[in-house]
Amino acid sequence: MAALGVLGAVLVGCGRAGPRTAAERPPASASPSPSASTGQPAVMAPGPGGLTPVFTRGPQHAAKVVALSFDADMTADEGPRAAAGEHFDNPELIALLRRLKVPATVFMTGRWAEEYPDQARSIGTDPLFEIGNHSYSHYAFTTPCYGLPTVEEGGVRKEVQRAFGAIRGTGARNVVPYFRFPGGCYDDDTLRALGPEKVTAVQWDVVSGDAFATDADAVAEQVLDGVRSGSLVVMHCTRSAAPVTAEAVRRVVPELRKRGYRFVKVSELMAG
């Protein structure tokens, strides 16, 4: 039960705003930089002093677009629980997104990729999806952060590098230079330490509330009430800790389409 409580804090943290700083709003010079000519995903220029830029939502322009993102969470020490039969994956959700033809961005921990390499490869070779980095261990990059264990001192870059290595090691190809902080927690020191990795940190503006939820309708309503043009929604791809996400998506997608919204990946949202 203690372990379950910690995981609950972890996943609830993923759907809330952690410690933030003024660096979340990059300066005018740090505007999205799509690379249509090279076919590379859009990125953002570094902030002052080389701070990692942070992307929260797309522009509120006339076109109705929304990006769904899903965190595939698994901490470095949860291997025994997976071995005992706990499911940190959600293949039903991925299959549903495929049936509904909904593009999405999955923020994956390296530990999750190692546990489910076939699924990671399948997601990362499907043009409907792209994979972002969610750290290797899903430990906090700054504290306090919803009870998460903390990355060892000086270990920020190693966490990101190790995660990219694990994800690409599965054969996944659609890997984008985006990073999502465990728990959404960061500060200027963290952004500065992460700067040399040349990633764009991706947060959100709509919290689904799917972590440990048991009422799919309530999750769907929270998303539908929060979405505006350019919104970026955070959800989870973890059966044991977010069991009603697929059911909520089954309601959210047709309703948003009925309202005139088009679904895009984070890279498309960032490109504007």
N, C-alpha and C positions, 0 to 999 in steps of 0.2 A: 504493500500500500504506500509506503514511503517513496518507493521508486516511481509509482504511478503519479503521486503528487508532484514530484519534481518534473516529470514529463508534462504534466498538465500545465505547470508554470512555464515550461519551455514553449509549448505550443500556443498558449494564450499570449505569451510575449510576442510570438511571431505575428500575431494579429493586432498588436497595439503599437503605439508609438513609444519607442525607447528614448533615452536621453538624446536630445538633439542640440544643434548649435546653429549659429548664423550661417555656417558653411553649407547648410542644407539648401539655401537659395544661392546658386552660383551667380557670379557677376555677369553683366551683360556679355562680356567677351567669352564666357563659358557656355555659349549656346550650343544646342545639339548640332552635331557635325555629321550628317549622313554622307556616306561614300558611295553614291549611286554608280559612279564611274568605275569603281573598283569592285563593287558587289559586296563590300564589307558592311557589317551592321553599323548603325549610327552610334556614335559615342559622344561624350561631352568633354570639352577641354578642361584641364585642371583649374582649380580655384587658386586664390592667392597663396603664394608660398608653396605651390605644388600640392595643395590639398586635393584629395580625391573628390570629384564632383558628385553630387547627390541628385538623383532624378526621382521626383515624387508623383508627377502626373503630366499628361500631355497638355498642349495648349487648348484653351476653351474656344475653339473655332467653330464655324457653322456645321461642319461635318460631324455627325454623331458616331464617334468611335469609342471603344472601351477595350481595355486589355485585361484578360484574366490571367493571373499568375498563381502557381501552385508550389508550395514549399514541400519538397520531399525530404523530411527530417529524419535523421537517425544519428544519435550521438555516438561517440567513439566507444563508449563502454556498454552499449546495448546489445552486443553480439549474443550473449547468453540468452537474452529474452527472445531474440529472433530464432535461435536454435531450439528454444522451448515451444515455438509455434506462434509467437506474436507476429502479426503482420504490419510491417511499417510501409508496405507498398499499397497501391490501390489500382490494380489493373482494370477493374470495372470502370473507374473514372476515366482512365485514358481511352478505353474502348468507347465510352459514351462520347467523349470529345471528338473522336474520329467519326462516329456515326452522325453526329450533329454538324460535322465539318467546322469545328470551332478551333481556330489557331490559338495557341497558348504558349506561355513561357513557364518552364519548370525550373525552379531554383533548387538544386540538388546538392546534398552534402556528399563528400567523397566517401564517407562510410556507407551511405545508402547505395551509391554506385557499386561499391565492392560487394554488398550483400545481394544486390539484384542486377548483376551485370547484363543479363539478357534484356531486361526491361529498359535499363539505361541505354543500351545500344539501340533498341527498337524506337524509343522516344527520340534519341539523338540522330537517327537516320531518316526520320519521317519529316518531310518538308512542312508539315502542319505545325511542328513544334520547334522550339529552340531551348537549349539548356543553359542556365546561368549558374554561377558558383554560389553556394550557400555555406562555404567553409568545409573543412574536412570533418571536424569533430562536433560541430554545432555547440561549441563552448562560447561564452560571452567574450567580446572583444573589449568591453569596458564594464565597470561595475558601478552601482548595482544593476542587475539585469534579470529580474524575475526568478532569482534563485539558481540561475545557470552556473555551472562550473566556469572558471575563467581560464582563458588561453594563457599559457605560460609567458612570462616576460620576454619580449623580443620575438614572440612566435607568430605575430600577425601575418607576415609575408609567407612564412612556411605553411600556415593553414591554407592560404589561398592557393599556393603553388601545389601543395599535396592534393587538394581537391581537384584542381584542373587535371593533374596527372591521373588520378583515379577515374575521373569521368572519361577522359580521352582514351584511357587504357581499355575501356569497354568496347571501343570502336565507334563511339558516338562522334558524329561529325559536325552537327549543327550546334556548336558550342560558342556562345557569345561572351564578349569581355565585360560581363556584368556581374556584380557581386551584391548579395543581400546579407546584411548583418544578422547573425543569430539574435533573435529577440528584437531586432530592429534597433539595437543599442549601439551608439557610437558617440564620439566626441572629436574635437579637433586633433587631439593627439593620435587618435586612431586613424583619422582621415589622412594625417600626415605620414604615418607609418605605412599606410596602404598605398600611398602615392606612386612609388616606383613600380607597382604592378600594373599601372595604366589601365585600371578598370573604372567603370562608372558604377557607383553604388546606387542600387534601385530600392526605393521604399514603396509607398502606396498612399492613396488618399481614401480608399474604401476598405474597411475591415469587415470581413464576412461573418466573423464570430463562429466559425465552424469548429474550432478546437473543442473537442469533448462535448459538442452540442448533440442533443438527441431529438431536436425538433427541426426537421428540414425546412418546414415552412417559415420558421422564425429566421433561419439563416438566409433563406431566399428573400424574405422581406427586408432584412437589413441591407442586403446588396442592392435590391431594387430601389430602396429609399435613398441610398447613398450615391448611386451612379449619376454622374453628369458627363457631358461630352468631354472626352480626354481622360476619363477616370482610369485608375489602375487599381484593380481589386486583388487583395491577398486572400488566398484560400490554402488548403493543405491537401497533399496527396499521400495520406498516411491512414490506412484503414483503422488501426487500433485506436488512434487518437482523434480522428475526425471521421466518424462512421457514416454521417449523413450527407457528406459533401456531394457525392454523385447525385443523390436525390434532389438536393437543392439546385444543382446545376441544371438538372432536367427541367426545372421550373423557370429558372432565371433566363436561360438562353432564348426560348421562344418568346418570353414576355419582352425582353429587351429588343429582340428583332421586331416584334410587333410595334414597339415604340420608335422604330426607325434606326436602331443602333447597328453598327457593323463591328465585328470582333477582329482585333488585330493583335499581333505579338508585341512585346515591349519594344523591340527594335523598330517596328513600324510606328509605334506611338511616339518614340523618341525622335524619329526622323521628321515628325510633324506632318 
